[in-house]
Structure formats: C-alpha cells, structure tokens
Amino acid sequence: MTGVFINYRTGDGQDMAVLLNERLRDVFGKERVFLDSTGLPAGHHFPPELKRRLRDSHVLLVLIGRQWLDLQDSEGNRRIDNRKDYVRYEIRKSIKWKKVVLPVLLDGASLPNAEDLPPDIARLSEFQFRYLRSREADNDLAEIVAVLRQHIPVRQRPSQGPSRSTTNSAKTRRGVAVAGDNSSGTYNDNRSVPPVRRPPQPGEDE
C-alpha cells in the first residue's frame, strides 16, 4: 500500500516535490511514497494505475506554491477551476475518502481561503499545514516526517549484528578490566591475578 501520495502543480512546486519524494522514500521506503513522475512509466500521467495508488494511499500531501491558485491554462482560465484538473481531482477524492490531507506551503505561499477554491475542495482551507522552505529545508522536512510517522510505518532497514565495541567491551573481574572477546579476555573466578613484578634495583639480586 502507498502510504503517501504527493500532489503538486506542474509549474509550481515540482522541484520541491522531487526533494520531498527523495527524503520520504529514504525514511519510509519507496513502496510507501508515490510521486507520479517517478512512480509511473514515462508518458503516463493519469492512468488507472495513478487512481489506484491514490485510493490505496493513507496521506495526501498537497504542495502549494505562490502560483498554485492562479496558474492558467491555454485559454486563460484558472487550472483549478477545471473539474478534470488532476490536482483538483486528487484533493477532491482524498477529502471524500477521508484521507489525511496535509497542505505543504512552499517558500512563502499561503493556504488559500475557502471562497477562492472550487466548492468541492473548499475544505482544503480547514486542514492544518506545514511549511517547506528552501532555506529551512532540513528543519521543515524533519517536521513533515514527524507528522507522517504518526500515520505511516518507517522503513525497515536490514538488521546489523552486534558492533565490535559491544562484543569486545571491557569486563571487570577481581578489579581488573580486560578488553577482548568473551572467551580469552577474562579471568575465571577461581583464577588469581598474577602479581606485578618490578625490575630489580641497583644493588639488589634478581
């Protein structure tokens, strides 16, 4: 199942979408993060596979830049006003399916007011948001990851064996700390510690 579906507007936030996709894949695994430019074959934009991934997702991240609301099509109409607009479709369906919707405001963008949005996605203005700013990218990405951790399991990395420092940790026996492996580096309880011999001084017999 896709944990996160990244929704963005071409011409307004695709670079941030790529950055966010790379960070989230590292944390949650590529199978739990979906971005159409990397998750679908070249030439496909909105095939049934994209719809399936949207339905299977748990969280929709809506990336909103400063031009997100006002970008126009070739006829001079706002893209968001077209009911078949992909961005609008993904938001509408996610609200209808009661998914977690997290607006991500990019570099000074503001969350649109309900009256500026089409009625079927007007509720987008009611969701809590997070920032993603170029100059604060590391901190902002960390905050977004922290939110997503509440809803999506993190990536399971291959387990590693015990470190050498653990295996070779110092062990104390009769007040003597000995570093080494568990078999050859310790004194048994019934074995006394050899006395320390000092070299003979001048005038003394060995």
N, C-alpha and C positions, 0 to 999 in steps of 0.2 A: 504494500500500500504506500502511496506517496504521502508523506507527512506534510510537506509544504509545497504550495503552488505559488510561484512568483508571477504576479500580474503587473505588467508595465506597459507604458505607451511608447511605441516607436517614435523617436524624435524627442523624447522627454524622459530620460532615465534609463536607457538601455545599458549604458556603461555601469551605472550603479547596480543594475540587475545582474550583470556578469560578476561584479565584485561580491555581491551578496550571495549569489549562487555558489561561488568557489568557497567562501567561508562556511556556508551552511553544509555543503557536501563534506567538508573536512570534519565537521562536528557530528553530523547526523548520518552521513553516508549518502552516496549518490542515488541510491534507490529510494530515499525518503525526501528528495528535493527535486522539484520539477521546474525547469525553465524551457520554454518552447524552442529556443534557438540551439539548445544542447540536448534536449530530450526527444526531439523528433527528427526524422530524416530530412535532409535538405529539400527545399521546395514545398514542404508541407507546413501549413500554418494553422488550420483549424479543422483537421480531420476528426473522425470519430475517436481516434486514439487520444487526442487532446481532451475531448469531452470526457472520456473515461478517466483520464488522470485527474481532471478537475473534480469529478464525482468522488473519486477514491481519496482525495486529499482531506486532511483534517483542518489545515490552516491556510487561509489565503492572505498573502502579503500584497498589499496594494501600494505600489510605488508611485508617489505623486510628486512631480516636479513643478516648477513655476509656470510651465506652459501646458500642464496636463489638462486643464479645463478648457482652454481656449484654442487648442490646435484645431485647424480646419481641414476639410477635405478639398478636393479639386474644384468643387462648386462653391466654396466659401462658407460651408455650413460647419458648425462645431461637430467634430467626430463623435463626441459623447452623446449628441442628440440623435444619432443614428441607432435605432434599436438593434441592428445587426452588428454594431461595433463590438469587436472582440473584447475589449477592456470592459465595456458595459455589461456584456453578456456574462463574463466570468464573475463580476461583482454581483449581478442580479441573482444568478444561480446560487452563489455561495451564501447570500443572505437568505434566500428561500430555503436552502438545505440546512440552515442554522449552523454553518461552519464558524470557526473562529476567524474573524476578519480583523486584520491588523494593518491600518494605514501606516505607511512609512514615508515621512515627509523629507524630501531631498533638498539640501542646500538652500534653505530659506523659504521653501514653499509653505503654504498654509493649507489647513484642511478646508475643503470647500463647504460653504453653507448649504443647508438643505434646499433652499429656494433656488440655488444656482445649479442644482443637479436634476436630471430627469426623475420623475416621481418614483420609478421602480427601483432606483438606487439612492433615494434621498436619505435613507437611514445610514448611509456611509458616514455622514457627518456626526453620527452619535457614537461612533466607536473610538475607544482610546487609541492613541497613536504613539509612534516612536519616531525619532529623528535619525537620519543618516546623512551626515555632513562630511564633505571631503576632508576638511581639516581636523575633524574629530572622528574619523572613520573607525579607528581601533576601539575607542570607547563606545561609540554608537553601535557597532557590530556586537560588542560584548553585551550590551543591554538587550538587543534584539534576540541574541542567542539565549539569554537568561529567560526571556518571556517564552520562547519556543520550548525550552526544556520542561516547562510545566505541562506541555501537551504532546511532546514527541520524544521517544527514547533516543538517547545518544548512540552514536556508532560504537559497535562492539569491536574493539581492536584485538588482534591476536595476543593471547596471554604470554607473558615472558617468565622465564624461570627465575629463581631467586638470584639476586645480584651477588657478585663475588664478595662484596663487603659484608653481606649477611652470612654467607657460608663461612667466610674467614674472620668472622667477628671475634674480638678478644674474649676469652673466657678466663675467669678467675678461679684458681684452685689454691688453697692454703696461702692466700695473699699474693699470688704471683699471676700476672696477666700474660697469657700466651696467645699470640696470633697465629693462625694456621687453620688447616682443615680439622674436622671434628675428631679424626682418629689419631693423628700423630702429634697434635699440638697441645694436648692437655696431660696433666699428671693424674694418675689414678688416686683415689682417696687413700689407698694403703701404700702409696709410694712417697717417700720423703723427698724434699727438695735438696739436691746436692749442695753442700756448703760451698761458699765462695772462698777460693784460695787466693791469698795475696802473694805477690812475688817476694822472695827473701830480701831483706835489707842488708846493707853492707855490714860485715862483721858477724852475720848470722849464718848458721848452717842451713842448707836446704833440707 
